Amino acid sequence: MMALGHASITTKGVTSAWTALIEKFDNEVAALLYAKPDELAFIDNRIVDAIMAFRNGEVIIHPGGGGEYGHIELPNSKSERTEPQQQNKTKAQSSLFDF
């Protein structure tokens, strides 16, 4: 959704991209964690870049709280950037025990 610049997960563009990924890889985990970049070539490059940023731990997490929803930010996002000391970068988790 964010990679395509859509405001909702129910837009036609997001739904068609998600459906294409699920049809090819059977589930979201396989697409997000195990698909090789060249296997993702059929999908929009912005989505591939977002998946690779997720895998590399470059996604910035803005936690929610106090009545506000949390959100994530891609490293090349055009939105207002967070100060580097406030960035929470994710660590790649590939199993339940990687906490």
Secondary structure, 3 states (H helix, E strand, C coil): CCCCCCCCCCCHHHHHHHHHHHHHHCCHHHHHHHCCHHHHCCCCHHHHHHHHHHHCCCCEEECCECCECCEEECCCCCCCCCCHHHCCECCCCCCCCCC
